[in-house]
């Protein structure tokens, strides 16, 4: 046997009572802060999902250029073509 200990029902009750005695006055405060953290996390996840969804809807809309030099060459080439026409 590896020596793992699993608390039974009575042991869990004793642990909960000791925890309640030690942290009883702070539990509402901890609960509120935990609730606020969960709400903020959900808002952040929703924001990321919205950004990803908007990107999937318009695949060619305003993507940042990865290579500015290539873009400059494209502009100069198109200007030369317009001058020759």
VOPAGU-2260 file (C-alpha; in pm, 1 decimal, decimal comma):
REM VOPAGU-2260
SITE   aa  ch    i         X         Y         Z
SITE  UNK   A    0       0,0       0,0       0,0
SITE  UNK   A    1     127,9     347,3     -87,3
SITE  UNK   A    2       3,3     506,6     233,6
SITE  UNK   A    3    -264,6     735,6      90,9
SITE  UNK   A    4    -520,8     851,0     341,4
SITE  UNK   A    5    -880,8     908,1     242,3
SITE  UNK   A    6   -1093,6    1081,0     503,7
SITE  UNK   A    7   -1422,5     918,6     591,7
SITE  UNK   A    8   -1746,8    1108,8     650,6
SITE  UNK   A    9   -1686,2    1171,7    1021,9
SITE  UNK   A   10   -1330,0    1291,4     959,3
SITE  UNK   A   11   -1452,3    1534,7     693,7
SITE  UNK   A   12   -1705,4    1679,1     938,6
SITE  UNK   A   13   -1432,1    1733,3    1199,0
SITE  UNK   A   14   -1208,6    1903,1     940,9
SITE  UNK   A   15   -1496,5    2128,4     828,7
SITE  UNK   A   16   -1580,4    2225,3    1189,3
SITE  UNK   A   17   -1217,2    2315,5    1261,3
SITE  UNK   A   18   -1201,8    2516,8     938,4
SITE  UNK   A   19   -1524,0    2696,0    1026,7
SITE  UNK   A   20   -1392,5    2784,8    1373,0
SITE  UNK   A   21   -1066,9    2919,1    1231,0
SITE  UNK   A   22   -1201,7    3105,7     928,0
SITE  UNK   A   23   -1569,0    3158,5    1018,1
SITE  UNK   A   24   -1558,5    3538,1    1037,0
SITE  UNK   A   25   -1375,6    3570,3     704,7
SITE  UNK   A   26   -1582,9    3321,0     504,2
SITE  UNK   A   27   -1838,4    3574,7     368,1
SITE  UNK   A   28   -1552,6    3801,3     261,6
SITE  UNK   A   29   -1370,8    3512,8      93,4
SITE  UNK   A   30   -1692,2    3405,0     -78,5
SITE  UNK   A   31   -1754,7    3753,7    -217,1
SITE  UNK   A   32   -1402,1    3788,9    -350,3
SITE  UNK   A   33   -1418,2    3440,6    -501,9
SITE  UNK   A   34   -1749,5    3526,2    -670,2
SITE  UNK   A   35   -1608,0    3849,8    -811,8
SITE  UNK   A   36   -1303,2    3664,5    -943,5
SITE  UNK   A   37   -1521,8    3407,4   -1118,4
SITE  UNK   A   38   -1735,4    3681,9   -1278,9
SITE  UNK   A   39   -1426,2    3867,3   -1403,6
SITE  UNK   A   40   -1281,4    3544,9   -1542,2
SITE  UNK   A   41   -1603,4    3469,8   -1730,1
SITE  UNK   A   42   -1607,4    3825,7   -1873,2
SITE  UNK   A   43   -1250,6    3780,7   -1993,9
SITE  UNK   A   44   -1327,2    3447,2   -2157,9
SITE  UNK   A   45   -1637,3    3595,1   -2324,1
SITE  UNK   A   46   -1430,2    3887,0   -2456,4
SITE  UNK   A   47   -1175,8    3650,8   -2607,5
SITE  UNK   A   48   -1450,4    3438,1   -2762,6
SITE  UNK   A   49   -1606,0    3751,9   -2914,1
SITE  UNK   A   50   -1272,6    3860,5   -3064,0
SITE  UNK   A   51   -1212,9    3516,8   -3211,1
SITE  UNK   A   52   -1568,1    3507,9   -3348,6
SITE  UNK   A   53   -1527,9    3848,0   -3513,9
SITE  UNK   A   54   -1200,4    3738,0   -3670,6
SITE  UNK   A   55   -1362,7    3426,1   -3814,2
SITE  UNK   A   56   -1652,7    3625,7   -3964,0
SITE  UNK   A   57   -1430,0    3862,6   -4161,8
SITE  UNK   A   58   -1115,0    3672,4   -4259,4
SITE  UNK   A   59    -958,2    3943,4   -4476,3
SITE  UNK   A   60   -1050,5    4247,5   -4272,3
SITE  UNK   A   61    -757,7    4461,3   -4158,4
SITE  UNK   A   62    -494,4    4202,3   -4088,3
SITE  UNK   A   63    -162,1    4347,8   -3979,3
SITE  UNK   A   64     115,1    4308,0   -4231,0
SITE  UNK   A   65     388,9    4062,4   -4144,1
SITE  UNK   A   66     641,0    4209,8   -4385,0
SITE  UNK   A   67     647,5    4585,0   -4439,8
SITE  UNK   A   68     918,3    4560,4   -4708,1
SITE  UNK   A   69     698,9    4340,9   -4926,5
SITE  UNK   A   70     413,2    4587,2   -4890,0
SITE  UNK   A   71     641,0    4875,2   -4991,8
SITE  UNK   A   72     748,8    4686,9   -5304,2
SITE  UNK   A   73     386,6    4618,7   -5393,1
SITE  UNK   A   74     300,2    4986,9   -5362,4
SITE  UNK   A   75     596,4    5100,4   -5570,4
SITE  UNK   A   76     519,4    4841,1   -5839,7
SITE  UNK   A   77     156,6    4944,7   -5859,1
SITE  UNK   A   78     262,8    5312,5   -5881,4
SITE  UNK   A   79     495,4    5230,1   -6172,5
SITE  UNK   A   80     217,5    5048,5   -6350,8
SITE  UNK   A   81     -16,4    5346,9   -6305,9
SITE  UNK   A   82     251,9    5586,0   -6435,9
SITE  UNK   A   83     304,9    5377,2   -6748,4
SITE  UNK   A   84     -64,9    5357,3   -6827,9
